[in-house]
Amino acid sequence: MPSLKPDDYLVPREQNQAEIKVKGSRFLCTVIPCPSREEAEAAYATIKKKYYDATHNCFAWRINDAEWRYSDDGEPSGTAGKPILQAIHGKGLNEVLCVVTRYFGGTKLGTGGLIRAYGESTAHALEETPLKIKTHWAFLKVGFEYHFENLIRRALADFGGKITDSEYSESVIMDLALPQSVADQFKIKILEETNSSIRITDS
């Protein structure tokens, strides 16, 4: 996996499952890409229905730094959901749901044993999950006269942006995508170089 730029983040490329066994108990971890809270909660409901006969279906999901949640689903508090979330954090992932389905094998594992089992199950599944890089984009709409086009294109390339749509009539209107961390710098640069002769709005 290539190194990440400031606006890049890692997400699962596809769904994956992996299982470990600890003292007779089965711990089946399902990893699901989930770009939103709503999709994560819907996916969890589907998994819980699929493994309705399991002893527990514990989970954690993380969309970004501000949106995350976990549940022990009946296991002792702090022994399941939290270590699942910590494994997600350890991998540096966003937009992911991990559900660890446990089938009790007859031997109690104790608090420490449960924490290790849920954490290791998740880490093992994530280690085998293909990942991809996504970028936090800012979207702008710019309008300008034709003679500014080369300037806009050069500035866009300098800041790692891209054109998502364009319209040519009496003037030029472009929809642009730029990495979030440099969007404001891009605005300042092109306003300065055109003497504020262009129109910029967030789109």
C-alpha positions as CSV (number, residue, x, y, z in Angstrom):
1,M,0.0,0.0,0.0
2,P,1.5,3.4,-1.0
3,S,2.1,6.1,1.6
4,L,-0.8,8.2,2.5
5,K,-1.1,11.9,1.6
6,P,-2.6,14.3,4.2
7,D,-6.2,14.0,2.8
8,D,-6.0,10.2,2.2
9,Y,-7.5,7.5,4.4
10,L,-7.8,3.7,4.2
11,V,-11.0,1.7,3.8
12,P,-11.8,-2.0,3.1
13,R,-11.9,-2.7,-0.6
14,E,-14.3,-5.6,-0.1
15,Q,-16.1,-7.7,2.5
16,N,-14.0,-10.4,4.3
17,Q,-14.4,-13.0,7.0
18,A,-11.9,-14.8,9.2
19,E,-12.3,-17.2,12.1
20,I,-10.3,-18.1,15.2
21,K,-11.0,-20.7,17.9
22,V,-10.2,-20.1,21.6
23,K,-10.8,-22.9,24.1
24,G,-13.7,-24.3,22.0
25,S,-15.4,-21.0,21.3
26,R,-15.6,-19.9,17.7
27,F,-15.0,-16.2,16.9
28,L,-16.0,-15.3,13.3
29,C,-15.2,-11.8,12.3
30,T,-17.0,-10.2,9.4
31,V,-15.5,-7.1,7.9
32,I,-17.8,-4.9,5.8
33,P,-17.1,-1.6,3.9
34,C,-19.7,1.0,5.2
35,P,-19.4,4.6,4.0
36,S,-22.1,5.8,6.4
37,R,-23.6,5.2,9.9
38,E,-26.9,4.1,8.3
39,E,-25.2,1.5,6.1
40,A,-23.2,0.2,9.1
41,E,-26.3,-0.2,11.2
42,A,-28.2,-1.9,8.4
43,A,-25.3,-4.3,7.7
44,Y,-25.1,-5.2,11.4
45,A,-28.8,-6.0,11.5
46,T,-28.3,-8.3,8.5
47,I,-25.4,-10.1,10.1
48,K,-27.2,-10.5,13.4
49,K,-30.2,-12.0,11.5
50,K,-27.9,-14.3,9.6
51,Y,-26.2,-15.6,12.7
52,Y,-29.3,-15.6,14.9
53,D,-28.2,-18.8,16.6
54,A,-24.9,-17.3,17.8
55,T,-24.2,-16.7,21.5
56,H,-23.2,-13.1,20.7
57,N,-22.8,-10.8,17.7
58,C,-20.5,-8.0,19.0
59,F,-19.5,-5.1,16.8
60,A,-17.7,-1.9,16.2
61,W,-18.0,0.5,13.3
62,R,-16.0,3.6,12.5
63,I,-16.9,6.0,9.7
64,N,-14.4,8.7,10.6
65,D,-12.8,10.3,13.7
66,A,-16.2,11.8,14.8
67,E,-18.5,8.9,14.0
68,W,-18.0,5.5,15.6
69,R,-19.8,3.1,17.9
70,Y,-19.4,-0.3,19.5
71,S,-21.5,-2.9,21.4
72,D,-20.7,-5.9,23.6
73,D,-24.0,-7.5,22.8
74,G,-24.3,-9.2,26.1
75,E,-20.7,-9.9,26.8
76,P,-19.2,-8.3,30.0
77,S,-18.9,-4.6,29.6
78,G,-15.7,-3.5,27.8
79,T,-14.6,-7.0,26.8
80,A,-15.9,-7.2,23.1
81,G,-16.9,-4.0,21.3
82,K,-14.0,-1.9,22.6
83,P,-11.2,-4.3,21.6
84,I,-12.9,-4.6,18.2
85,L,-12.8,-0.8,17.8
86,Q,-9.2,-0.7,19.0
87,A,-8.2,-3.2,16.3
88,I,-9.9,-0.9,13.7
89,H,-8.0,2.1,15.1
90,G,-4.8,0.1,15.0
91,K,-5.2,-0.6,11.3
92,G,-6.1,3.1,10.7
93,L,-9.3,2.3,8.9
94,N,-12.4,4.4,8.2
95,E,-15.8,3.4,6.7
96,V,-15.8,-0.1,8.2
97,L,-18.0,-2.4,10.3
98,C,-16.5,-5.4,12.1
99,V,-18.9,-7.9,13.6
100,V,-17.4,-10.7,15.7
101,T,-19.9,-13.6,16.0
102,R,-19.2,-15.9,18.9
103,Y,-20.4,-19.4,19.4
104,F,-19.7,-20.4,23.0
105,G,-17.6,-23.6,23.3
106,G,-18.3,-24.4,27.0
107,T,-15.3,-22.8,28.6
108,K,-15.4,-19.3,30.1
109,L,-12.5,-17.2,29.0
110,G,-12.6,-14.5,31.7
111,T,-12.4,-10.8,31.1
112,G,-8.8,-10.8,29.8
113,G,-9.4,-13.8,27.6
114,L,-12.5,-12.2,26.0
115,I,-10.6,-9.0,25.3
116,R,-7.8,-10.9,23.7
117,A,-10.1,-13.1,21.7
118,Y,-12.3,-10.3,20.3
119,G,-9.3,-8.1,19.6
120,E,-7.3,-10.9,17.9
121,S,-10.2,-12.1,15.9
122,T,-10.7,-8.6,14.5
123,A,-7.0,-8.0,13.9
124,H,-6.7,-11.3,12.1
125,A,-9.6,-10.6,9.8
126,L,-8.4,-7.0,9.0
127,E,-5.0,-8.3,8.3
128,E,-6.4,-10.4,5.4
129,T,-8.8,-7.7,4.2
130,P,-7.8,-5.9,0.9
131,L,-7.7,-2.2,1.4
132,K,-7.9,0.9,-0.8
133,I,-7.1,4.6,-0.4
134,K,-9.8,7.2,-0.5
135,T,-9.4,11.0,-0.4
136,H,-11.3,13.8,1.5
137,W,-12.3,16.1,-1.4
138,A,-13.6,19.7,-1.4
139,F,-15.8,20.5,-4.4
140,L,-15.8,24.0,-6.0
141,K,-17.5,25.6,-8.9
142,V,-15.5,28.3,-10.7
143,G,-16.5,30.6,-13.5
144,F,-14.0,32.6,-15.6
145,E,-13.2,34.1,-19.0
146,Y,-11.5,31.9,-21.5
147,H,-8.1,33.6,-21.2
148,F,-7.8,32.4,-17.6
149,E,-8.2,28.7,-18.4
150,N,-4.5,27.8,-18.7
151,L,-3.9,29.5,-15.4
152,I,-6.7,27.6,-13.7
153,R,-5.5,24.3,-15.1
154,R,-1.9,24.9,-14.0
155,A,-3.0,25.8,-10.4
156,L,-5.3,22.8,-10.3
157,A,-2.4,20.5,-11.2
158,D,-0.1,22.2,-8.7
159,F,-2.6,21.5,-5.9
160,G,-3.5,17.9,-6.9
161,G,-7.0,18.7,-8.0
162,K,-9.1,17.5,-10.9
163,I,-11.9,18.7,-13.1
164,T,-15.2,16.8,-12.6
165,D,-17.3,18.7,-15.1
166,S,-17.0,21.7,-17.5
167,E,-19.3,24.0,-19.6
168,Y,-18.1,26.2,-22.3
169,S,-20.4,29.0,-23.6
170,E,-19.8,32.8,-23.3
171,S,-17.4,32.0,-20.4
172,V,-16.1,28.8,-18.8
173,I,-17.7,27.1,-15.8
174,M,-15.8,24.2,-14.2
175,D,-16.7,21.9,-11.3
176,L,-13.4,21.1,-9.5
177,A,-12.4,18.6,-6.8
178,L,-9.4,19.4,-4.6
179,P,-7.9,17.7,-1.5
180,Q,-9.7,19.4,1.4
181,S,-6.5,20.6,3.1
182,V,-5.4,22.7,0.1
183,A,-8.8,24.0,-1.2
184,D,-8.5,27.3,0.6
185,Q,-5.0,27.8,-0.6
186,F,-6.1,27.1,-4.1
187,K,-8.9,29.7,-3.8
188,I,-6.4,32.3,-2.6
189,K,-3.9,31.6,-5.3
190,I,-6.3,31.8,-8.3
191,L,-8.1,34.9,-6.9
192,E,-4.7,36.7,-6.5
193,E,-3.5,35.7,-9.9
194,T,-6.7,36.8,-11.6
195,N,-7.2,39.9,-9.5
196,S,-10.4,38.4,-8.2
197,S,-11.8,38.3,-11.8
198,I,-13.3,34.8,-11.4
199,R,-16.3,33.4,-9.5
200,I,-15.8,30.7,-6.9
201,T,-18.5,28.9,-5.0
202,D,-18.6,25.7,-3.0
203,S,-20.6,23.0,-4.9
